[in-house]
Amino acid sequence: MARKPEPVETPEVDALPGIPLPHERSRLIGHGQTEQALLGAYRSERLHHAWILGGPKGIGKATLAFRFAKFVLAHPDRFGSQTAMATDLSIPEDHPVARQIAAGGHPNILHLRRPWDDKGKRFKADLPVDEVRRTVNFFGTTASARAWRVCIVDAADDMNASSANALLKILEEPPERCLFLVLSHAPGRLLPTIRSRCRRLDMTPLSATDIANGLRELSPAGLPDAAGLNEISETADGSLRAALTLLAGDGLAIAQGTRKLAENASQMDLKALHTLSDLVAARGQSDNWESFQHVAENWLHGQMRRSLTAGTGIAYRYVSLWEATQKAISDSDALNLDRKQVVLDFFLNLRKLQQG
């Protein structure tokens, strides 16, 4: 008798090995003011149906979105005693709603994100329109009069033009007792028409203390010494996700090497460049690739800010390099191109920029 095939678990986009996903987490690190703003809005006379949670990648936007969704589904009566007595958005871990959401099986939550492409064996480059159109069936099915429906768009930056327009259409005609939580790393780049139909809450980068607390709670590899922890906190620039990737693999070595080469790009050490490029592009080391992206982009942001403050015209050239690097990274991920070449091109273009 033939054996039944083993079930294949679909990968989660942006998942980090050994780290619980946002819907599995019960604790929020930082963002107390943003949490209180959502709690206050939920208890108010007029609750807006759509919210943009904005801020850099990896600071906890998805964790907060699921935390809010759990609270709403566990306390559907906005003016009930339990909602009135709540001091934050937490619910007990053994609450049926918490258990269902942690298991990924609650029928009243729709989590839209880039899907896995079985044929290409990688995640799709964008959030396609077919994913956004799942909202039609989600909001079209029958639910009890008290039930809420929550749609989390994670992240809206991944939408293409068609999917953005599909989201806009449903935001314009929202169903009853629905909430949209639209996550964005760069809210200013979303369609103005989408922004105009949402309330916006900007979440700030985490403090060094929050980063350290998050690493103590989540790091599967253990913590470095005090000096290493301080360097990770500074390099992560307020992103717990970045701190976790820096702590894994060769993250710190990549951060140090990237900064050293970038600061001396006009006199490039080609041997060091190739050593770093090989490290970043090593097979099976996605943490290395993500660490390079984070450090390189933050370094460029710093250069842009300093150039603008100094009133120099070179700021535009840093902006152009940032945009070119973003496109190269996106193309590499979407088309499975050589990551080493992306690293080499970044530094060689930076050398041209600094040499004038």
Solvent accessible surface area in square Angstrom, and as a share of the most:
residue,aa,sasa,rsa
1,M,238,1.06
2,A,95,0.74
3,R,205,0.75
4,K,177,0.75
5,P,124,0.78
6,E,125,0.56
7,P,127,0.80
8,V,138,0.79
9,E,158,0.71
10,T,90,0.52
11,P,57,0.36
12,E,49,0.22
13,V,21,0.12
14,D,64,0.33
15,A,49,0.38
16,L,22,0.11
17,P,106,0.67
18,G,66,0.63
19,I,27,0.14
20,P,53,0.33
21,L,32,0.16
22,P,39,0.25
23,H,23,0.10
24,E,79,0.35
25,R,29,0.10
26,S,53,0.34
27,R,115,0.42
28,L,18,0.09
29,I,13,0.07
30,G,28,0.27
31,H,22,0.10
32,G,42,0.40
33,Q,165,0.73
34,T,16,0.10
35,E,12,0.06
36,Q,85,0.38
37,A,42,0.33
38,L,0,0.00
39,L,0,0.00
40,G,37,0.35
41,A,11,0.08
42,Y,0,0.00
43,R,78,0.28
44,S,41,0.27
45,E,147,0.66
46,R,216,0.79
47,L,30,0.15
48,H,59,0.26
49,H,44,0.20
50,A,0,0.00
51,W,2,0.01
52,I,0,0.00
53,L,0,0.00
54,G,1,0.01
55,G,9,0.09
56,P,59,0.37
57,K,85,0.36
58,G,20,0.19
59,I,2,0.01
60,G,21,0.20
61,K,9,0.04
62,A,15,0.12
63,T,16,0.10
64,L,0,0.00
65,A,0,0.00
66,F,6,0.02
67,R,28,0.10
68,F,0,0.00
69,A,0,0.00
70,K,14,0.06
71,F,1,0.00
72,V,0,0.00
73,L,20,0.10
74,A,14,0.11
75,H,27,0.12
76,P,25,0.16
77,D,70,0.36
78,R,38,0.14
79,F,120,0.50
80,G,16,0.15
81,S,78,0.50
82,Q,116,0.51
83,T,1,0.01
84,A,66,0.52
85,M,142,0.64
86,A,22,0.17
87,T,110,0.64
88,D,44,0.23
89,L,0,0.00
90,S,53,0.34
91,I,20,0.10
92,P,83,0.52
93,E,128,0.57
94,D,99,0.51
95,H,48,0.21
96,P,78,0.49
97,V,15,0.09
98,A,10,0.07
99,R,135,0.49
100,Q,78,0.35
101,I,6,0.03
102,A,41,0.32
103,A,88,0.68
104,G,58,0.56
105,G,50,0.48
106,H,27,0.12
107,P,97,0.61
108,N,23,0.12
109,I,26,0.13
110,L,11,0.05
111,H,28,0.12
112,L,0,0.00
113,R,62,0.23
114,R,53,0.19
115,P,32,0.20
116,W,68,0.24
117,D,43,0.22
118,D,97,0.50
119,K,193,0.82
120,G,28,0.27
121,K,138,0.58
122,R,85,0.31
123,F,44,0.18
124,K,87,0.37
125,A,62,0.48
126,D,48,0.25
127,L,0,0.00
128,P,23,0.14
129,V,28,0.16
130,D,98,0.51
131,E,28,0.13
132,V,1,0.01
133,R,136,0.50
134,R,104,0.38
135,T,4,0.02
136,V,102,0.59
137,N,114,0.58
138,F,25,0.10
139,F,28,0.11
140,G,62,0.59
141,T,84,0.49
142,T,137,0.80
143,A,46,0.35
144,S,78,0.50
145,A,94,0.73
146,R,143,0.52
147,A,23,0.18
148,W,17,0.06
149,R,20,0.07
150,V,0,0.00
151,C,0,0.00
152,I,0,0.00
153,V,0,0.00
154,D,33,0.17
155,A,5,0.04
156,A,3,0.02
157,D,56,0.29
158,D,44,0.23
159,M,25,0.11
160,N,54,0.28
161,A,77,0.60
162,S,63,0.41
163,S,0,0.00
164,A,10,0.08
165,N,83,0.43
166,A,23,0.18
167,L,0,0.00
168,L,24,0.12
169,K,141,0.60
170,I,26,0.13
171,L,2,0.01
172,E,82,0.37
173,E,132,0.59
174,P,51,0.32
175,P,45,0.28
176,E,160,0.72
177,R,79,0.29
178,C,4,0.03
179,L,1,0.00
180,F,0,0.00
181,L,0,0.00
182,V,0,0.00
183,L,2,0.01
184,S,0,0.00
185,H,68,0.30
186,A,37,0.28
187,P,11,0.07
188,G,51,0.49
189,R,169,0.62
190,L,14,0.07
191,L,69,0.34
192,P,86,0.54
193,T,59,0.34
194,I,0,0.00
195,R,78,0.28
196,S,84,0.54
197,R,78,0.28
198,C,13,0.08
199,R,120,0.44
200,R,115,0.42
201,L,28,0.14
202,D,83,0.43
203,M,5,0.02
204,T,95,0.55
205,P,71,0.45
206,L,14,0.07
207,S,59,0.38
208,A,66,0.52
209,T,91,0.53
210,D,34,0.18
211,I,1,0.00
212,A,11,0.09
213,N,58,0.30
214,G,0,0.00
215,L,1,0.00
216,R,142,0.52
217,E,78,0.35
218,L,19,0.09
219,S,20,0.13
220,P,94,0.59
221,A,79,0.61
222,G,39,0.38
223,L,71,0.35
224,P,41,0.26
225,D,102,0.53
226,A,87,0.67
227,A,75,0.58
228,G,11,0.11
229,L,25,0.13
230,N,84,0.43
231,E,44,0.20
232,I,0,0.00
233,S,11,0.07
234,E,125,0.56
235,T,16,0.09
236,A,0,0.00
237,D,85,0.44
238,G,7,0.07
239,S,5,0.03
240,L,17,0.09
241,R,36,0.13
242,A,6,0.05
243,A,0,0.00
244,L,15,0.07
245,T,2,0.01
246,L,3,0.01
247,L,34,0.17
248,A,32,0.25
249,G,60,0.58
250,D,53,0.27
251,G,0,0.00
252,L,44,0.22
253,A,54,0.42
254,I,0,0.00
255,A,0,0.00
256,Q,87,0.39
257,G,20,0.20
258,T,0,0.00
259,R,66,0.24
260,K,144,0.61
261,L,11,0.05
262,A,0,0.00
263,E,110,0.49
264,N,80,0.41
265,A,0,0.00
266,S,45,0.29
267,Q,160,0.71
268,M,21,0.09
269,D,79,0.41
270,L,91,0.45
271,K,169,0.72
272,A,39,0.30
273,L,1,0.01
274,H,82,0.37
275,T,87,0.51
276,L,10,0.05
277,S,0,0.00
278,D,74,0.39
279,L,56,0.28
280,V,0,0.00
281,A,28,0.22
282,A,37,0.29
283,R,231,0.84
284,G,82,0.79
285,Q,70,0.31
286,S,71,0.46
287,D,24,0.12
288,N,0,0.00
289,W,8,0.03
290,E,38,0.17
291,S,0,0.00
292,F,0,0.00
293,Q,33,0.15
294,H,32,0.14
295,V,5,0.03
296,A,0,0.00
297,E,34,0.15
298,N,39,0.20
299,W,26,0.09
300,L,0,0.00
301,H,61,0.27
302,G,6,0.06
303,Q,34,0.15
304,M,24,0.11
305,R,154,0.56
306,R,140,0.51
307,S,10,0.06
308,L,125,0.62
309,T,124,0.72
310,A,75,0.58
311,G,67,0.64
312,T,66,0.38
313,G,70,0.67
314,I,55,0.28
315,A,6,0.04
316,Y,163,0.62
317,R,95,0.35
318,Y,8,0.03
319,V,51,0.29
320,S,45,0.29
321,L,13,0.06
322,W,35,0.12
323,E,94,0.42
324,A,54,0.42
325,T,7,0.04
326,Q,60,0.26
327,K,132,0.56
328,A,36,0.28
329,I,11,0.06
330,S,62,0.40
331,D,44,0.23
332,S,3,0.02
333,D,64,0.33
334,A,26,0.20
335,L,109,0.54
336,N,117,0.60
337,L,95,0.47
338,D,88,0.46
339,R,77,0.28
340,K,49,0.21
341,Q,84,0.37
342,V,13,0.07
343,V,0,0.00
344,L,21,0.10
345,D,59,0.31
346,F,5,0.02
347,F,0,0.00
348,L,57,0.28
349,N,62,0.32
350,L,0,0.00
351,R,70,0.26
352,K,137,0.58
353,L,11,0.06
354,Q,56,0.25
355,Q,112,0.50
356,G,82,0.78
